[in-house]
């Protein structure tokens, strides 16, 4: 966000200086998003100079292309490397022997001018001067260069010329390190930041969808003279449809149109239509009339369910579904209307479940520019399947704890708490009294701590404090005795396979009233996700790193809240699943629980959704049921990246009873992270999602039955506990009691 603010400030300064001659004085607000894009582009590219300019696609291992452009009277020039449409991440674009020529014939190398703004397409790597990413001299197709700027796509520089030069000359290509990249080099006389911000303000939903889905750098949308970005966005949107012929034919016709403005509008119209149909398609894929009927019959057992009112709606749904919806792929309005009506009926029936009568949920809400392409760590989770919150990003988020209400109608959103330091808000835990929320947040020193806030947004307080500055707390849960169970880095050791760079987290019992703390687990590697079982014990995930099976040894454990009687609950000694995260007990059950299974490398923290019943067996597939695939055979794959390429992806389930669950889900690679109602009948029903946002960690906003207090079996004033706490506070290291 800081970088974005800098961009906007820069654009404002450029406009004040009169530096961008192509920017119009005023653009009337158009009626549609498509017209707005077309008008802004026409105005920004209405220049009498040789700019904007772009090359054809430049491929890796090809000769450098020479550029020579008239820049007479140009105040600032924008040099841009666009990664084209292939999505390859090895572009390594280079401006070689680039220079500016003055009227008197004198020259200045591009390398010798300080840019007003610069960025490389690779996060964490700046533009590289006179060297490539490996630190060697740049070469393009075997030819070495002395003056080079490596600007991996999408890379950008704004160069101040102050109208001193008449010509820009350069050779452009891909460094020979790149095996298969493709780049389009652009030379512009306007960055378009100001216009992009206006477009975003006028059409926030359309802008967010295009920016997140299209895969193109949104900063180029308005400054590109041609319709290439719009065309590629349209092609990508059409590629998502199961039946593409109708829209593919429209694209083919539009390709032959010579009028660029008609192409721009035409491709965007196709994009909009295909995106709308794709969103309907994604929901239709989960329209299972048989499953809806089964849920209907099940809900009728609850006297609060209005079966009389809803039966006609079920009949209408069955009639609509029997006719099919294939004509929507031809843009047929009747078919589209019927599909939308069917989806609305399904939602109305399933959302009428009396279990949702509380009508409010607590969620983590994350706003972002690329909401359709992000994975779980962008929603505040741990960044890997082997790491803790201590390895997660401590800033750069636009996150809040929010309340969603009126779930069956026009959903209302209320902000409960929003950090002012860019922290995420993971590990949400609503107290059984439903009056306060426990969560993790970075403190003023960028250290993780456990906080509590009232559901009204008042009484924010830090729950964890320690004189040991390096001690961090996260992933906590309330205990019935008033204490909290939290993960922290108390062992000061790291994960072996990454050379200790990811800290290991173990459990501590912490009393917020007194600050007393006692370590409960002494494992070589992490403990995650403590949650209270209905009998008062704590269930959690433990990673057993022993020997070579550490890819497959994140098992579900349970223990007393004081750390005694640590036992396996499910999965010890088996290779499937690799990991079980986000576990939650089912209401009223002593051992049955729901969780998300994932792998080791690859997709982090999200995965497939499973029910487990250890009372049937602690290791067998017979004790597992996948949701929402109750009739699909479970194949016990022994695979490292277990859930890579698997859709939907699930996160943070919360059981309402044995059969119905609130879950965070992402249905397809380009879908949003939303809140869904999932059931054992194979229904998956969208409750809420928002363009440009991700929602996570849905918790019913209602009072819950508090589990019983299990008395401590450890003497709090024992010699071992006292020495242990003194050792921590005095910074003398930890006793080697776990060896």
Buried (B, 14 or more C-beta within 10 A) or exposed (E): EEEEEEBEEBBEEBBEEEBBBBBEEEBEEBEBBBBBBBBBBBBBBEBEBBBBBBBEBBBBBEEBBEBEBBBEEBBBBBBBBBBBBEEBEBBBBBBBBBBBBEEEEEEBEBBEBEBBBBBBBBEEEEBBEEBBBEEEEBBBBEEEBEBBBBBBBBBBBBBBBEEBBBBBBBBBBBBBBBEEBBBBBBBBBBBBBBBBBBBBEEBEEBBBBBBBBBBBBBBBBBBBBBBBBBBBBBBBBBEBBEBBEBBBEBBEEBEEEEEBEEBBBBBBBBBBBBBBBBBBBBBBBBBBBEBBBBBBEBBEEEEEBEBEEBEEBBEEBBEBBEEEBEBBBEBBEEBBEBBBEBBEBBBBBBBBBEBBEBBBBBBBBBBBBBBBBBBBBBBBBBBBBBBBBBBBBBEBBBBBBBBBBEBBEEBEBEEBBBBEEBBBBBBBBBBEEBEBBBBBBBBEEEBBBBBBBBBEBEEEEBBBBBEBEEBBBBBBBBBBBEBBBBBBBBBBBBBBBEEEEBBBBBBBBBBBEEEEBBBBBBBBBBBBBBBBBBEBBBBBBBBBBEEEEBBBBBBBBBBBBBBEEBEBBBBBEBBBBBBBBBBBBBEEBEBBBBBBBBBBBBBBBBBBBBBBBBEEEBBEEEBBBBBBEBEEEBEEEEBEBBBEEBBBBBBBBBBBBBBBBBBBBBBBEBBBBBBBBBBBBBBBBBBBBBBBBBBBBBBBBEEBEBBEEBEBEBEEEEEEBEEBBEEBEEEEEBBEEEE
